Each structure stands twice: as C-alpha cells, then as structure tokens.
Amino acid sequence: MFLRGNNMAFITANWNPLGEAFYRKSELYDMSWNIRDGLRDSLVAAAPYGGPIALLKEPHRRSPSSRPQLEIYSASGVAVASFPWKSGPVVQLGWSVTDELLCVQEDGSVLIYDLFGSFKRHFSMGQEVVQTQVLEAKVFHSPYGTGVAIVTGSSRFTVATNIDDLKLRRFPEVPGLQGKPSCWVVLTQDRQTKVLLSIGPELFILDNTSCTAVCPPGLGPQGGSIVHMSVSFSYKYLALYTDTGHLWTGPSHLQDKMREIDTKKTTTPKQMVWCRRPKSQQPSVVLMWDRLLLVAGVCGDSIQFPVEDPCVLVGELDGVRVISSSNQELLQEVPLVCQEIFKIASMAPGALLLEAHREYQKSSQKADEYLREIKEQSMLGEAVRQCVEAAGHEYDSNTQRALLRAASFGKCFLTDFSPDQFVSTCRELRVLNAVRESAVGLPLTHTQFKQMTLQVLIDRLVYRQFYPLAIEICRYLKVPDYQGVSRVLKHWASCKVQQKDLSDEAIARAVCVKVGDSPGVSYSHIAAKAYECGRTELAIKLLDFEARSGEQVPLLLKMKRSQLALSKAVESGDTDLVYTVVTYLKNEMNRGDFFMTLRNQPVALSLYRQFCKLQEQETLKDLYNQDDDHQELANYYVTSSYREKRLESRLSLLQSAVDEYNKAKNDFSSKATEEEMRLLRFQRKLDDEKGAGLLGLSLQGTMEALLSLGLHKQTEQLYRDFRVPDKRYWWLKLKSLVEKEEWEELEKFSKSKKSPIGYLAFVDVCMKCNNKYEAKKYVSKVTPEQKVKAHLAVSDLEGAADAAIERRNEAEMGAVLSRCSASDRLLIDRLNRAAAAKNGFKETLSACILIGPDPKVGMSSVQVECVVKSSALIGEGPVWEESEQMLLFVDIAGKKIHRWSPTTKQIQSVDTGDTVSFAVPRRSGGYVAGVGRSIVAVDWSTQAMTSLVEVDEDKPNNRLNDGKVDVIGRLLAGTMGAEQRPAEVQRRQGALFSVTSDLSVTSHLSQVDISNGMDWSLDHKTFFYIDSLSLTVDAFDYDLNTGRLGNRRVVYCMQEGEGLPDGMTVDAEGRLWVACYDGGRVINIDPATGVRLQTVSLPVMKITSCCFGGPDYSDLYVTSASLGLEQSESRQQPLAGHTFRVRGLGVKGRPSNAFSG
C-alpha cells in the first residue's frame, strides 16, 4: 500500500534541489561482474539506451605472454563474452547503433565484433595513419549512422561519418597544432559533421574544407586554457571546462551563452557529460573527479556526490548512467509531473488523486473530500493523466502500481475519458519491467523506450538471443506476425542452424516444429544461413519445408545441386523456373552431360526443345540426332529449308528430310516432300523461261499465278502432274476467269465438259461481280435442287416461286416468302395457297405469316392470334410481368395503362390523364411510367401517381416516348417533338435520357426525331436503339457501370415496304425483333451480320412494339395502333389497335428488368 506520509518522504529522500528542479539517483543494478581492481587502468565503453559494456584491461600491455583481456557484459554486469586481445594496441572502444563493438587501434585499423565477441569485419582509417599512428579517437553517432573520428601523429583529423558506407574525410590542418589538441569533440549540425578542438585558450571548428577560429560568447582569454569539453546527447548543447575551474555552457553553434560557473576546482575532471531530459527545466553538466561527482546546473547551483570507486559516465537521452565496479545508478532530473505529485504538501490534481485512492483503500470518507476538491476544479481528467504519466517515469514497480491504481480509481468517475493512454502505459511498463530484470539487462526508461520504438527493442532482444521473451512481448502487445513473432522465429532459426553440437536431422526437425507455417518466415532464408555455415545437407533438408519452388531453386543452384534444382523446378510447374535451371545447367555443364541430364527430365527436355525452336536451331538438330528422332529431324530439315534463299541449298535440305522420313517410315511425308521438290524445280524452270516469280509458292498459289498470267497449258500440266482434284481445278479456273472478267472464256469453259462443281457456283461468282446478265446464263443449267437458290441469287422471285412450288418444298417456299415485300401480295398468296394445299390446313386469320430460311422453324408451326381486343388508339410498350404472369402495356393517345391476364382474359386499367408512353415495374413496388414529359410512380392499388423527375423542361410541346430498364435498374427513356399526325413530328426536338436510382438524370443524345425502341445485348455491353425517322436500327457501346454510350453504328437499314422501325426486343439468342410501323410486320434481325432472318406478317399495318412473354417466354406479344387510319383502311383492318400473340417461333425471350429508383 502506498502511504502519503512516510512513503512519500521515502520517495523524495534521494531528491536533491538544483535551481527550480530536483535531481535524483536511482539504483539500477548491483553489478554481477567480479572485476579485480575495479575499473582502474581499463578502457571502458558502454552503449547508450541501456546497452552493453565493453572492458579492456590494461590496453597498453604489450607482453606476448600476458595479453589484455577484452570482456563484454550486459548493462547489469552479466558476462556475455571474453577473449584475449591478440591484435595491436587499442586507442578507443565504442559501440555502434546496432550494438556492434568498434575497436580503434593505433595503426588506424578499426576492428568490429558482435555482442558475443565474434569478429565481423574491419576497415582502415587510411594508409597514412599506419606511419603517423592514432593519438586519440572517438566513436560517435550521427544522422548517418555510427562514425569514427581520429587525430593522428601528424596532427590531422580524419572522419568516417558512417562505418556501413565508408567514406573517409581528411580535414584541413589546424594552424599551431603540434601533437594532439588539449581536448576535442565531434559535432553534427545541419547534417554536417565537424570537429571542435582547443589549443590552450583558442577554439577552432574543422569541417571538410576549412579551419575556423571561434570565440564562445563570454569566454575570453582570461578564462584560461580549455582542457575539457562535452557535447549533449542531442548535439545541441556544449560545455567547456578551463584550467582555472570555470565551466562555460551554451548552444553548440557557439552564438549564445547559457551560464559560466566557477567550480572552485583546479584539476581537470576525468569525465564530463551533459545531463538533461526532453523538456528539461534545469539542464546540467556532470563532472567527475577521483572522489567527487559534481552536478553543475546552468542555473549556477550545483550538487556534489561522493565517489568511492572509479566510475564511468554514460550520457543518455534523459540522464546519465553512473557505472562503478559494484553498482550502476541513473542520475536524472526528476520529471515535472513526478515533482508535482510527490512534493511534500503538493496540491496538484495528481497528488490529490493519489491521496484520495489511499484514503479509499482505508475506507475513509476523506477519499470523497479529495475527489470533490479535484472535481470542483474540473481537474479529474488532468489528475488521471498526471498519475499515468508519472507511472511511466518511475523505475520502482511498487510506485508504478500505486500511481496506476490511483489513475484507475479516478477513471471510474469520468464518463468520456479515453482509456488509450492508461492501457498503453500499463502494457509498456510491463514490458519495460521485464527487460529491466538483471538476467536481461536492458535498463530502459519509458522516455528512452518511446524514442527507441518497440521494433528496435525486439531487435535488441533478438540480437541478445532472448527469443522466448521477444515472442511473449510480441504476442502481449499484439504485434503483427510479420513484424513480431515471425521475425523473431526467423532470427532464432538462423541462429539454431549454427549450433555445431546438434545433427542436421535434429536441427531441421526442431526448426520445423518451432517455425511451422508461420507467415513471413522463409525456409529458404534459413537454409541459406545453414549453407553459409557450411552445412549443405542441413540446408537441403530445410528446403524441403519451403513451399515456394521459386525460393528453393536458386539456393539449390548456388549449392551446386543442379539435378535436385531441376526436379524441384519441374515439380513446380513454373516454366520460367525450369528455363532458369536449364540455362544454368547449359552454362555449367559440357554439352553431352547437359543432354543426358535433360533426357532424365522429359518436361524440361520438351521445354528446352521449344526454346531451341525459337532461339537455337542448331542445338535442336543436335538434340534430335542424339535421340535418333528421325521424324523431328526431318521436320527440322523442312523448316530450315524455307529459310534458305538459294534453291540448291533448299533442295539439299529437303532431300535430307526425305531420307529421314524414310528412316521414320513416314511414307506420306516423304512423298509430299518429294512433290515439293518437283514443284520447286518446275517453278525454277518457269521463272527462267517466263520470269513469272513463282519460286516458293504453294501448288495452289502457283496455279493461280499461272492462270492470272494466262499460262493455261502450264496450269493444265500441273493439274495432271500433281493429280489436282477436278473440283479444285475448276474452282481455281472459275475464279481466275471471273476476276479477269473474261466472260466469253468463262462460257466456253462451262461448256468444255460437265462441271464437277455444278453451275450454281457460276451464278454466285457472277453475282459477286454484279453481273446479273452473265449469271442468268447459268440458271437454267443448275440442278433442280438448286433452282430456287439460283433464281433468288439473280432476284428472280417469280422463277424461284415456280421452282419451289414445282418441288412442293416448304423450306424453299419459306425462303422465297422471306424475300417478298408488301407489294408482292399476289406472289405471297400464291405461295401460301401452295403451302396450304400441301399441308391441308386453313388460316385462322387473314394474316400472312412470313417465315425466313431458318431450318428449325416450319411455316405451318407459327400461329398468330388476336388476344387482347383493347381497341387502343396507340397500343405501345408491352412488358411481361413475371411475378404476376400478366402483360403490361399502354395506350399512348388513350392515356391508359393496361394489364391483361392470359388466365382470366381480363383487362385492368389506370387512367393517367395525359399521354402515357411506357410503364415498367418498380423494384420497391408498383410501376414507373412516362406521362407527358414526367416520369411518375404509379400505385396500382390506389391508382395514385407521384411525379419523380421531369425532362425537356425547355421544350413544353415534347412528350416522352419509349422507355426501358437495363439489368442494374437504370431507366432509359426518349422524347419526341409535337405530332401533327401519327409519325409526323417536328424534327430533331427529342432526346435520350437515363435516370438512376437516386433520380439523377443524364442526357445522352440530342436532336432525335422520334426516340423509340431500345434493348441490350446478352452481355449488356451493346445498346440497340431506334430513332424511327432515320429508318435504321443503331447500336452503341454501353458501359453498364456509368450508362455511358459510345461508338454509334448502324446495324440494319429498313428496306422498301418495311415501314418505320418502332418498338424492339431482343431474344435469348441475342437477335433483334423490330416492330414495323406502316409495314404490317415484325422482322427478326441478326445484329452481328445485319441480315434479316425472319419476317412475321400481321393483319394490321401499324405495328408499334413487341415483347416476349408467357410462362417460358416463348410467346411474342405485338401491339398495334388504330389512330390515323382512313375509314376504308379501318374496314380492311378490323383488328387494328388490338394486341396479338405469335407462337411457334422456336425462340424465347428474356425477363424484363425493374427500375431501382
């Protein structure tokens, strides 16, 4: 339990006032070492941030029989390594930022050892140093890393600012300097490294190019000679000590002065170190003599501590470590928050909260009084913050616990206090207390820990081989695996493979058990470490655990295990990896061994053959020869022959190919190659005689060239010699004569003997040249089976009809019907009567059903019936509702929305009060319709309508027309100008818009005449669109995500008699069905080719739109209009304005989409 009375006095008992601040010495460790004669006559170097200690006893001893001993200890004095120093005399010891020990010798060599005394590497400070020797040296830390500075016997300074990127800089000479200076330090300012030195009372600053004399403000020659100097941990402050006992302090740029202090000492201190912390109230300089430790504050006050044994001072970020042979202490300024809490009679919020918690533990009502006092000042949050912060600065765990419990107690009375600082401090202190244990020996303060970062702390634990502790810390602080546990395991495994007292099998098994499948740990990296240690077999065993072949193979190649590397590469299935290994083997082995190795790996051999086909043809030949692969060798000769320009070389290679084909018993290829040789010789002969340029052409190409040159005899010679099939020869000659437009020769050729290719071919090629006159000459010669096609090819519908009726062939009659237009009524009737006579049926309607040349659909299988007798003025926009199994459509001029049920045959209607051009389902229920220029929501049950958006606000005479929804629920709708009469509008007044779920409107097209039918391709990447007066069906590229249209092009142009394109739908095969207004039909178009495939003719002329519906979407529903018909036309078309259903088309449609807005 923490007591405010006696325990408070105990905490502050070792506080010493210095100006307005306090300093304290906290004991860190009773040193575990047992050093004879203490630290006297020893060269000592201790690393900052609680780092290790290096000790070299009697460094100048030169007797071969008695060498000095270099010892390395942890900060708590636990021995880490010890070995006799066998190299040259050491001038200085120092530690790098990565805890590597630097030993600077008199000859300028710098030897680097790791924490365990293993030699790592060395470098030299320059050749000239070997002769002049190093007088003094300093190891320093800079923004660049760890540096070394020396002064030589020639009184010259040489500096290396980064030992890991060695660049030596020799500074200029110092005037008047002989030997070593009185004292000197290294400064790093503005990312530049400089040397500050004194020669008696004079000060000089050295940099790369100059030597400049400086005079600190307030320190004149009367102050005496400067005999000692020290720079602060951050290099911002400088202290100078003179032989008269005066101490000057100020910034390291020497432009200001902080304080000059008279220490009353006439001897030079052995050590001088700055003692300050971040946001320090009272910085100080610590000076040490044989029996005295003096803390001189820049305020002018000082503190004296007696010293019994020789000590070493180690400057830290927030204090000074004092190391003696018996113990180690931390001298530091007491943090302000600790002063406020622990000062006697303090009324700070943190002090009151600490007292309140003490009284609470005693069940005293005073706890409430203290809390009320804090709350009245609204300082409870500040009190908690002070206790948490002070706990971080305390080294004693009992004090930490008391402060944190007080903070936790205070938190209970706060409603909006963030616990993050409290939680993180508790976690960090638990970690710090663990690493401060003597066995670990890292006496870090909380300030040092925050500056160092957790990652560096884990690295230091790993470097010291405290693997279990590092793993526990990573797990406790929830460090991501790749930064924490996995990284520790990787280092552990790398160290484990270096243990020489264990077998390869034991180490591999231990690594596998411990590492397992930890993310971020590469077995190949561990194997590489094993290989570096000379344990090749262990490396191979570890590689078996590596899942990535790309990591296994390079290391296996490095270990000269090429066979195993090739097997691993083949097993991986990675062709690039196989090629890598094969290339390596090719460079490392002789050709015979290389080929034999590949023969044992068929996959690798196959890949290498592929490579040789592209890159190394000669090597490919050697491979085939070695394997006695006559077939492939023959193929190689054939391929090679085509690269030869000289005929003799080509023929020689082809002859070699013939020989190899014979050995392979491939008679066909052998004979074909011989024929190629005969053809080449024939071509060469004609080239010499006629200059025809035939060499290298194929047989067919040669014949085509000869025909084009008019060399018919030579063509016939090839025809006979090479036994060219009759059909091929006739086709070649036919095309040649047509291309040259030799019509008389063509007629003679047709009469030379019976054509093996028939005479329809003559008709077709003549029509391709647009020569109907010549084509008709051959129509009479075609066989009866081809008569209809021949007549249709020359556009002779009458002749085609006669032939089809004569043969009584239903498919041929359908083909003729598909080519008929509305003006061919007599011919249509004739064909229908012939078909009816053949099939023995009567039409139920006076409609004409025109079926195109689709072999899947017979003419008699299609039926048209009138299903909805709505007498609409302008029936439009049919949509099949799958959920209701009803047909939804509108009457634009009748201002109604209709629903028709195929089951009940009943019609339900909603009156819109204005022109309604479309209606589509809405995902949220009800419908969305285009009424006038507004898009409205329709509630069918209440028949209420709510306006959503309005378009074409600047064109009040416009109205909406067709609309449709894409697969993601976006509505596309178009407008048109005012109508004088049906299909007669004011031009270029309409537009095409899209409306998204948030009801935002985007305009895509303008200057539209009558925006009409629209639909999408099966992949939703193409948008089909009709602007009726353009008489075309167009297509756009469609971006489904943005609704953007682009790349407009024409899919189909309306033919004479087909009327205006109106509404449209797309079937499940991606084909278009377009309603033809004033055309009395629906046409089926293939959008890929622009060809009309089928035509369905209906008993009314004003066909407006269509859609697929029914239970399986096999029924085509077609709407029509009656508005605009003359009386005589109305009598002839009594079903105008009704809706029709077409069955038996052999195709199905797609479900409609609902609007997402």
C-alpha positions, 0 to 999 in steps of 0.5 A: 500500500502506498502511504502519503506520509512516510512513503512519500518522504521515502520517495523524495529522500534521494531528491536533491534541489538544483535551481527550480528542479530536483535531481535524483539517483536511482539504483539500477543494478548491483553489478554481477561482474567480479572485476579485480581492481575495479575499473582502474587502468581499463578502457571502458565503453558502454552503449547508450539506451541501456546497452552493453559494456565493453572492458579492456584491461590494461590496453597498453600491455604489450607482453606476448605472454600476458595479453589484455583481456577484452570482456563484454557484459550486459548493462547489469554486469552479466558476462556475455563474452571474453577473449584475449586481445591478440591484435595491436594496441587499442586507442578507443572502444565504442559501440555502434547503433546496432550494438556492434563493438568498434575497436580503434587501434593505433595503426588506424585499423578499426576492428568490429565484433558482435555482442558475443565477441565474434569478429565481423569485419574491419576497415582502415582509417587510411594508409597514412595513419599506419606511419603517423599512428592514432593519438586519440579517437572517438566513436560517435553517432550521427544522422548517418549512422555510427562514425569514427573520428581520429587525430593522428601523429601528424596532427590531422583529423580524419572522419568516417561519418558512417562505418556501413558506407565508408567514406573517409574525410581528411580535414584541413590542418589546424594552424599551431597544432603540434601533437594532439589538441588539449581536448576535442569533440565531434559535432553534427549540425545541419547534417554536417559533421565537424570537429571542435578542438582547443589549443590552450585558450583558442577554439577552432571548428574543422569541417571538410574544407576549412579551419575556423577560429571561434570565440564562445560568447563570454569566454575570453582569454582570461578564462584560461586554457580549455582542457575539457569539453562535452557535447549533449546527447542531442548535439545541441548543447556544449560545455567547456571546462578551463584550467582555472575551474570555470565551466562555460555552457551554451548552444553548440553553434557557439552564438549564445551563452547559457551560464559560466560557473566557477567550480572552485576546482583546479584539476581537470575532471576525468569525465564530463557529460551533459545531463538533461531530459526532453523538456528539461527545466534545469539542464546540467553538466556532470563532472567527475573527479577521483572522489567527487561527482559534481552536478553543475546546473546552468542555473549556477547551483550545483550538487556534489556526490561522493565517489568511492570507486572509479566510475564511468559516465554514460550520457543518455537521452534523459540522464546519465548512467553512473557505472562503478565496479559494484553498482550502476545508478541513473542520475536524472532530473526528476520529471515535472509531473513526478515533482508535482505529485510527490512534493511534500504538501503538493496540491496538484490534481495528481497528488490529490488523486493519489491521496484520495485512492489511499484514503479509499483503500482505508475506507475513509470518507476523506477519499470523497473530500479529495475527489470533490476538491479535484472535481470542483476544479474540473481537474479529474481528467488532468489528475488521471493523466498526471498519475499515468504519466508519472507511472511511466517515469518511475523505475520502482514497480511498487510506485508504478502500481500505486500511481496506476491504481490511483489513475484507475480509481479516478477513471471510474468517475469520468464518463468520456475519458479515453482509456488509450493512454492508461492501457498503453502505459500499463502494457509498456511498463510491463514490458519495460519491467521485464527487460529491466530484470538483471538476467536481461539487462536492458535498463530502459526508461519509458522516455528512452523506450518511446524514442527507441520504438518497440521494433528496435527493442525486439531487435535488441532482444533478438540480437541478445538471443532472448527469443522466448521473451521477444515472442511473449512481448510480441504476442502481449502487445499484439504485434503483427506476425510479420513484424513480431513473432515471425521475425523473431522465429526467423532470427532464432532459426538462423541462429539454431542452424549454427549450433555445431553440437546438434545433427542436421536431422535434429536441427531441421526437425526442431526448426520445423516444429518451432517455425511451422507455417508461420507467415513471413518466415522463409525456409529458404532464408534459413537454409541459406544461413545453414549453407553459409555455415557450411552445412549443405545437407542441413540446408537441403533438408530445410528446403524441403519445408519451403513451399515456394519452388521459386525460393528453393531453386536458386539456393539449390543452384548456388549449392551446386545441386543442379539435378535436385534444382531441376526436379524441384523446378519441374515439380513446380510447374513454373516454366520460367523456373525450369528455363532458369535451371536449364540455362544454368545447367547449359552454362555449367555443364559440357554439352553431352552431360547437359543432354543426358541430364535433360533426357532424365527430365522429359518436361524440361527436355520438351521445354528446352526443345521449344526454346531451341525452336525459337532461339537455337536451331542448331542445338535442336538438330543436335538434340534430335540426332542424339535421340535418333528422332528421325521424324523431328529431324526431318521436320527440322530439315523442312523448316530450315529449308524455307529459310534458305534463299538459294534453291540448291541449298533448299533442295539439299535440305529437303532431300535430307528430310526425305531420307529421314522420313524414310528412316521414320517410315513416314511414307506420306511425308516423304512423298509430299516432300518429294512433290515439293521438290518437283514443284520447286524445280518446275517453278525454277524452270518457269521463272527462267523461261517466263520470269513469272516469280513463282519460286516458293509458292504453294501448288495452289498459289502457283496455279493461280499465278499461272492462270492470272498470267494466262499460262493455261497449258502450264496450269493444265500440266500441273493439274495432271502432274500433281493429280489436282482434284477436278473440283479444285481445278475448276474452282481455281479456273472459275475464279481466275476467269471471273476476276479477269472478267473474261466472260466469253472464256468463262462460257466456253469453259462451262461448256468444255465438259460437265462441271464437277462443281455444278453451275450454281457456283457460276451464278454466285461468282457472277453475282459477286461481280454484279453481273446479273446478265452473265449469271442468268446464263447459268440458271437454267443449267443448275440442278433442280435442287438448286433452282430456287437458290439460283433464281433468288441469287439473280432476284428472280422471285417469280422463277424461284416461286415456280421452282419451289412450288414445282418441288412442293418444298416448304423450306424453299417456299419459306425462303422465297416468302422471306424475300417478298415485300408488301407489294408482292401480295399476289406472289405471297398468296400464291405461295401460301395457297401452295403451302396450304394445299400441301399441308391441308390446313386453313388460316385462322386469320387473314394474316400472312405469316412470313417465315425466313430460311431458318431450318428449325422453324416450319411455316405451318408451326407459327400461329398468330392470334388476336388476344387482347381486343383493347381497341387502343388508339396507340397500343405501345410498350408491352412488358411481361410481368413475371411475378404476376404472369400478366402483360403490361402495356399502354395506350399512348393517345388513350392515356391508359395503362393496361394489364391483361391476364392470359388466365382470366382474359381480363383487362385492368386499367389506370387512367393517367390523364395525359399521354402515357408512353411506357410503364415498367415495374418498380423494384420497391413496388408498383410501376414507373411510367412516362406521362407527358414529359414526367416520369411518375410512380404509379400505385396500382392499388390506389391508382395514385401517381407521384411525379419523380423527375421531369425532362425537356423542361425547355421544350413544353410541346415534347412528350416522352416516348419509349422507355426501358430498364437495363439489368442494374435498374437504370431507366432509359427513356426518349422524347419526341417533338409535337405530332401533327399526325401519327409519325409526323413530328417536328424534327430533331426536338427529342432526346435520350435520357437515363435516370438512376436510382437516386433520380439523377438524370443524364442526357445522352443524345440530342436532336432525335426525331422520334426516340423509340425502341431500345434493348441490350445485348446478352452481355449488356455491353451493346445498346440497340436503339431506334430513332424511327425517322432515320429508318435504321436500327443503331447500336452503341457501346454501353458501359453498364457501370456509368450508362455511358454510350459510345461508338454509334453504328448502324446495324440494319437499314429498313428496306422498301415496304418495311415501314418505320422501325418502332418498338424492339426486343431482343431474344435469348439468342441475342437477335433483334425483333423490330416492330414495323410501323406502316409495314404490317410486320415484325422482322427478326434481325441478326445484329452481328451480320445485319441480315434479316432472318425472319419476317412475321406478317400481321393483319394490321399495318401499324405495328408499334412494339413487341415483347416476349412473354408467357410462362417460358417466354416463348410467346411474342406479344405485338401491339398495334395502333388504330389512330390515323387510319382512313375509314376504308383502311379501318374496314380492311383492318378490323383488328387494328389497335388490338394486341396479338400473340405469335407462337411457334417461333422456336425462340424465347425471350428474356425477363424484363428488368425493374427500375431501382429508383 
